[in-house]
Amino acid sequence: MASERLDLVASISIGQNGSAGGFEYANLVPPNGENQVKWEISKFSDLGRININLEQEINGIEQSLRHAFLKNGGKENREGVMLVGFSTKFRYLAEKSLEELNSLALSAEKVVLDKVVQTRKNVDPRYLVGKGKLREIALHAKHLGVDTIIFDTELTPAQANAIGEESGLDIMDRSQLIIQIFAKHAKTNEGKIQARLAEFQYNLPRLKGKGTAFSQLGGGIGTRGPGEKKLEQERRNIRKQIEQLEKQIDGLCRRREHTRKNRKTSKIPTLSFIGYTNVGKSTLFNRLTKSSIVTQDKLFSTLNPTTRRVMLPGGKHVLMTDTVGFISKLPKELINAFRATLEEIGEADLLFHIADASDPEVREKIDSVMKIVESMEFEYIPSVLVFNKLDQADTETEAALREAFPQVPLVSAKKGKNFRELLLHIEKVVEKIEADAKVGVFNPEEKPEDTVSLPLLHSFF
């Protein structure tokens, strides 16, 4: 019943002479904590003595299911989702990644009704978690009132199609969710262009199986002929839009390159903020530059780079640029679409790597950021690490960080703590870069062997 979205199913037995016999019906039972019962059955031996209003019974079931949905965290007009973690190695790895997926779902304003983790020796090429496990997940999801199942991995187009058909629910994967968040948070024209390009590039290979409308034959002005399928038309339209958006992004890249060249002529060092998403980069940037970039306790609240001039304690000026936050398993479509933004990082004299001192997974997240930096071939740019959110770290964590990394600044952007020490540290690093470069200002276009590589946290692990 739950699988078919039915509230109640009834049956009447008929005797050999055609007379009515017994009557029984089964109805769904609302989910209730540890109670795993999904339905109950009522039986009556004599149909003639039954006085039941099935319409009222069904309305009561609907109300009970709705109440259970709201009690479990659901909200009116909000999408209820179930998260599915998967690993072929260790369960704890899947659980850790699933917690981040939960944060992503909350940033997308979805309601997480439940989370499931599945481990297998091998990936099921069609259903990922296996057909039997998928049916179990789908049944539980429908019983909870879930609209969409979100998988914490990137599904192939064939897997997404097969899982959707088998489960009868909307299916989303981690990459699609991240792209959706970027699209939602894009406020400027530049951000919207880049997010839209990422959406098109992700959706193009996944058009197959989107519905019967794409399998119908079509024709008319602008098509190749009356025999062309609507799916082929849609693909051509998307490819055309991708081409147009890429041209616009190339224009953005040229404009940014021109702006960066103007900065270089001023001989002012440039520091680009990098770090895992939601580590407080924008809050720290606002404090240091006296700016008012909007900050939120959500992933990817900053999409477009912003540059401001800052005077260091010794009187030297530097340019600081706030950039988009990174995340593990960042979709390749986003890296491509946001190349105009990411190129800003490559032109920096110094990477200002912000990490969350209160995060128990801080080391893994620092490594994730450095892997993305390396994938963009920016690893030769000098980097300085800074621990933020000191106000949220307990005394034991703070002591451990200070002992392990005595030269790494610990600050609180929210409380404005230890900022002078931070600015003095930045000034010292910038002076070292300029001295070692021996050409006034460090040039990131020089060969890697001519640059200075400062110690990073991940090199101490």
N, C-alpha and C positions, 0 to 999 in steps of 0.2 A: 504493500500500500504506500509506504513512504517513497519507494522508488518511483511509483507512478503518480505521486502527489494526490493520493486518495485519502480522505478522512475516515471513511467507513465503507465496509463491504458486507452485504447481507445475502443470505441464501435460505431458500425454502425447500424442504424435502416434499416430494410428491409420492403418494402411495400407488400401489398397482392399479387401484380402481380410479385413479385420478384425483383423489381427495388430498387436501393439504395436510401435511404432517407437521414435523418439527420446524422450528425457525431459529436461526442463529446469526449473529453478526459480530464482526471484528472491527475495532476502532483504534486509531492511533492514540498513544499515551504521550503527553508532553514530556520532553526530557527533563529530568530532575536530579541534578548532581550525579551521584554515583549510581543511580537507578538506571540500569541498562535495558529495562523492559521497554520495547517500542510499541507494543500493541497489547490489547486484551480481547478476549472472546466471551461473548454472552450467549447462553443457549436456553431455548424454551421448547418444551415438549409439545405444547398445544398452541397452535397459531390462533385459534379462536378466542383464547383468554388473554391475549397480549394487548396491552394498551400503551403503546410507545409512540411518541411523536418524533419520528426520525429527523425531521427538519430542525426541531429544537435541539436534538442530540448533536447534529452536525454543527450547528451554530455554536453550541457549547464547546465542542472540540476545537473549532477554529479560534474561539476566544482564549481557550486554555493554551493552545499552541502559540498564539500571539503573545500572551502573558509570559510564557516561558522564554520566548525569543527576547523580549525586553529585559526579563530578569537576568538572562545570560549575557547581557551587555549590548544587545541590539538596540537600535534607535530608529525612530520613524524616518522614512525617506533616506536612510543610509544603507549602503550596500553591506550585507553580512557576508563574511568570507571565512573560509577554513584554510589554514596554512599547512602545507605538506613538506616536511624536510626529508631529504634522501641522501644516503651515502653508501658507497661500496667498501668503505674502510671502517671508520669508528663512529659509533652512535653519538658520542659527545661532540664530535665535529659538526654533525648535522644539527644537534641541539643548539650549539653556539651560533651557527649561521642562521638558524630559525629565529633566534631572538632578534637578530638584526632585521630579518624579514618582517618581524612583528612591528619594529619601529618604522620600517618603510610603509607598511600598511596603514599605520596610524597617521603618518605624514600625508598619506593619500586620502585621509578622512574615511577610511573603511572601518567596519566593526569586526574585530576578530572574535569569532564565536568558539573556535577550537583550534588546536594545533596537533598534528600527527607527525611522527617520525618513523620512517621505514628504512631498514638496512637490508641489503642483499649482496650476495657475492658478485652478481653481474647485473648490468642494466638490462631491463626488458626493452628491446628495441622498439616495441609497439606501445606498451603501456607504462614504461619506466619502472613502476613499482610492482608490476605483475597484474594480471587480469583479476585474480581473486582478491588481492588486496585493494585494488581500485574499486571493485564493487562494494567492498566493505566500507571504504572511505566515502563513496558516493551515497550509500544508504544512510550512514551516520550524518553526513552533511545535509541531506534532505530532511532528515528528522529534526535537525536543529534549525532549519529554515535558511540554510546557506544559499546565497545567490551565485557565488563564484569560489572555485578552488584555486588557490595560488600555490604553485610549486616553486620551491627554493632552488631552482636550477633553470638553465635555459633549455626549453623543450624544442625538439626539432619540429618543423611544420607537420610531419607525418604523425609524430607523437601527440601534438596538440589536437590534431584532427581526430585521431583515434580515441583519445581520452575523452574528448568532448562528446563524441557519439556514444561511447559506452556509458558514460556517467549521466548524460542528459543535463549537465550543468555547464555554465560558462567557465572557461579555463583561461588562466593567466600564468605566466612564468615570471621569474625574478626580473629579467631584463625588461619585459613589457611593463611591469610595475614601476621600475625606475624611470623609464621613458615617460610614463604617464605622469609621474611626479614632476619631472622636468617641465613637461608641457603645462601642467597646472600652475607651477611657480613662475613661468616665463611672463614677465610683465612688459618688458621693453620689446620694441620691434625686432631687435637683434636676437634676443632670447627666444622669441616666438619662431623666428626663421629657423634657428638651429634646432629647436625642439621638434618643429614640424618635419624637418628633414630626417631627423632620427626616427620619427614615427613612420614615415614613408619607407625608409630603408629597412626597417624591421618588418613592416607589414607586407612588402612586395612578395617575398618568397612564401608567404603564408596565406595568400588569397585563395588557394585551392580549398574547397570544402566550406566556404563562407556562407553557402546557401544556394538554393535552387536557382535564384535569380541570375547567378553568374554562369549557369550551365545552359541558359536559354540562348537561342540564336538571335542575333540582332543585325541591324543594318541601318543605313541612312547617311546623312551628310557627315563627313569627317571620318568615316570608317573605311576599312579596306574592301568591304563588299558585304552583300547580304548574308554570306555564309560565315562571317566572323562571329565567334562567340563573345558574349558580354564579358566573360572573364578575360579574354584577350584584350578587349577594349579597355577594361579597367587597368590592366597591366600597362598598356601603352600610355594611358592617362597619368598613371603614377610615375612611370619613368620620365615622362615629359616634365612633371612637376618637380621631380628630383633634380633634373637637369637645370631647371630654372632656379631652384633654391641654392644649388651648388654655385651657380654663377653669382648669386647675391652674396653668398658667404665668401667667395673669392674676392668680391669687391670690399667686403668688410676686412678681409686679411690685408688687402692693399692699403686701405685707409689706416689700419692699425700699424702697419709697417712704416708708413709715412710719419705717423705720430711718434713712433719709437725712435726714428732717425732724428727727429727734432729734439727728443730728449737727450740723445747721445751727444748732440752738438753742445748741449748745456754742460756736459761733463759732470752731471749729478748722478751718483750711484743709484741703481734701482733695486729694491727688495720686493720680491713676489711672495705673498703669503701662500703657503700650501699646507695641506693637512687633511686628515680624515674628515668627513662631513660631521657637522655638529660638535666640533671641538672648541667653538668660541672664537673662530678667526675674525668674524665681522665685529664682534664685541670688542676684541683686542684692537682691531683696526680703528674702530671709532674712538677708543680711548687715546690711542697714540696720535691720531691725526685730527682729533676733535671734529670728527665727521658725524653724520647721522644716518648711516646706512641702516635700513630696517633689519632687525635681528629677531629671530624666532627660535623657539626650542623645537625645531623640526629639521629633518634632513633636507639638504639642498635648498636652504632659504636664500642663498646667494648664487646667482647664475652668471651675472655680467661683471667683468672686472672694473674696479674703480681705483684710480690713482690719485694720491695726495702727497704734498710736500711736507716733510717733517724736519725740524731742526734738532740735531743731537746736542748733548750737553756741552761739547767743545765748540759749538758754533757751526759745524759742518751740516749741510743739508743733504737729505736723501729723499728719494721718491719711493713710497710704499704703495703696493698694488694688492688689493684683495681679490681673490679668485675663487672659482667654484670648488667645493669640497670633493674629495675623492671617496671611493668606496670599493670594497673588494668585489670582484666579478663585475666590474663596470662594463656595460654593453659596448661592443665595438662600434655600434652605430652612433653612440653618443660621443665617443672619442673622435670619430670622423666629423660629425656634425659640429662639434664645439672646437674645431681646430683653430678658428680665429681667436677664441678665448685662450686655448691652451698654448698657442704660440706666444702669448704674452709672457708665459712662464719662461719660455726658452730664451727670451731677450733680457732676462734679469741678470744683474751682477751677483746677486745673492738670493738663495732660496731660504725663506723664513719659515721653517717647518714647525707648525704648532701641533702639540699633542695634549691629550686630556690626562692630567695627572691623576684624576680620580677613577679612570677607567681601568678595570682589572685586565682588560685585553689590550692595553695600550701598546705593548711591544708588537703584537701581531698586526695592529692597525698601522703602526709606523712602517713596518715591513711592507704592508699592502700599498702604502703611499709611495714608497721608494721603488717598488716594482713597476708602478705606473709611470713614475718619472724615468725609469730606465727604459721602459717600452717606448717612450717618446724621445729617447736618446738625449735626455737633459741631465744625465747623471754626472757629467763632468762639471756642472755649475756648482760652485761652493755652496754649502748648506750650513745653517746653524739651527740647532734644535732648541725649542722652548716649551716647557711644560706649563699649560694654562689650567684654570679651574682649581687652583690651589685651595680655594675656600671650600671646595667640595671633597677634598682628600682628607682622610683622617691623619692624626699625628704619626701613627706608625708608618703609613704609606709615605708621608712627606720625609720622614727620617731615612727610610730605605732609599728613596730617590736621591736625596742629598748625599748619602754615603756612596751610592753606586756611581752617580754622575755629578761630582762636585762643581764642574765648570758649566753645567747646563742651568740656565735661569729657571726659577719657578715663580710664576706670577698668578695673579687673579685679575682677569680683565673686568670682572663684575665688581670687585671691591677696589680696583685700582691699586693693588698691592705690589710692591717691589718693582715699580715702573722705572725709577731712576737707575736701579741696578741693571735692568734690561736695556735701557738706552745706552748706558756705558758699555755694556757687553757688545751691542750692535756696533757702536763706534769703534771699539777695539778690533772687531772682525773686519770692518770695512777698511780701516787703516792698514791691516795686514794684507788684505787683498790688493790694495793700491800699491803697497810697497813691493809685494812679490811680482805684481804684473809689470812694474817698472815703466809703465806707459801712462801714468796719470790715473786712469780709471780702468778697471778690469774689463776686458772685452770678451764676452761669451762666445764670440765667433772664432777665437783663437783655438789652436789645437789643444786637445786635452792635456798633453804633456806640459804645456805652458801654463796650466792653471793650478790653483791651490785647492786641494780637497780637504775640507775640515772634518773632524770626527763626527760621525752620526751615531745615534743610539744603537741602531741595529748592528753596528760593527763591534759592539761590546758583548753581544749575546754569546 
